[in-house]
Amino acid sequence: MQVSVTATGGLERRIEVAVPAEEVASEVEQRLKRISRTARLKGFRPGKVPLGVVRQQFGGQVHSEVVGDLMRSTFNQAVTQEKLTPAAGPRIEPIALEPGSDLKYAATFEVMPEVKVRPVDGLAIERPVASVGDADIETMIESMRAQRPNFAVVERAARDSDRVTLDFEGRTDGQPFEGGQGKDVSFVLGAGRMLPEFEAGLRGAAAGEQREVNVTLPAGYANSQLRGKTATFSLNVKKVEEQSLPAVDAEFCRAFGVEDGTLESLRVEVRTSMERELADLVRARLRSQVLDGLYRENRLEVPRALVDEQVRELQVDMARRIGAKDVNQLPARESFEEPARRRVALGLIIGEIVRSEQLKVDRERVQARLQDLAAQYPNPDEMRRAYLQSADAMRQIESAVLEDQVIDWVVERAKVNERASSFKELTGFGEEK
């Protein structure tokens, strides 16, 4: 087998392969002999068909099959011989396929780039340092109270933070429209659940009052034919309720999973949850800085085929999140080019760190991550078994754990500066909107 390699630009390579005619003919002959032992042709007993007849009957088909198989197998031999690592499958261009002549073809493909990771001891990383204080816990408990408000009927005009219950009917061009009606609909005034003009029309209204309000249906309205039109809503206010916060009593505590119903236990639970959130956030910030630094300091030329694959994954993921069901609704690929290129590059960089530093996946971390994932479901034991039975799911978990280990490896060697912070500053919790 003769092989020649040409670099055609960037990571693309073109190899030309020539397989001697004798090798092709030998493989064709062996297959024809195997066929002759089992062939059933009219006028001949099974297994007694002359080789010449078999060759005449099946020769063309067998030659085509042999050529296809030889192109696949010799391509693999050729890239191994030339120490090339294809990034994706090749584009095959036949050159000579005729029986009796050497099999010649060209294969064009991209190779994986050589990755040399620069020393990470020069990376500057900022680690926020914060703790959960008593004031943070009290602010969180107040937020929890706001999640479970009490409502009492009042005989006054509605104002923001009141819960209003009403019937309504909307019309456009004098006709009712689908989705424009509601019976006994309740919502908190000022919470932004309804359109601003709709809410504005209810401020100052009391139970038993009827009003009409004009609302311009927004560009994102569900019924596309009504977008931008003016709808007139007839409102019948049935109830106005004033909001108040619940007492932090045993019932309140048990509503948040504190079995003994004490405020002290609730504070312990809240602190634990907030400290976990804080640790996750600090970890996320470190991870983001490490990945940004690795990508910035190790610019790679990445295979176009791998970038295209990531672009498609990002497009499909976005389409799924926005509810697009038609391939024509996929978002334009241009906005995904750079994120896809970054994904591919970081995958190669992280893979090289794993290889060069001989990092092995931490089984204890895998089990801990599996437990965390399963705990998010109502039936954690069943979900844990489902994960364990899925090779793909476990590979994803192991890959994520190995990436975490790389992050730790970099942080241990980088220039880490600690910066004093607070729970509020890092999470934004408690800030006025």
Secondary structure, 3 states (H helix, E strand, C coil): CEEEEEEEECCEEEEEEEECHHHHHHHHHHHHHHHHCCCCCCCCCCCCCCHHHHHHHHHHHHHHHHHHHHHHHHHHHHHHHCCCCECCCCEEEEEECCCCCCEEEEEEEEECCCCCCCCHHHCEEEEEECCCCHHHHHHHHHHHHHHCCEEEECCCCCCCCCEEEEEEEEEECCEEEEEEEEEEEEEECCCCCCCHHHHHCCCCCCCCCEEEEEEECCCCCCCHHHCCCEEEEEEEEEEEEEEECCCCCHHHHHHCCCCCCCHHHHHHHHHHHHHHHHHHHHHHHHHHHHHHHHHHHCCCCCCHHHHHHHHHHHHHHHHHHHCCCCHHHCCCHHHHHHHHHHHHHHHHHHHHHHHHCCCCCCHHHHHHHHHHHHCCCCCHHHHHHHHHCCHHHHHHHHHHHHHHHHHHHHHHHCEEEEEECCHHHHHCCCCCC
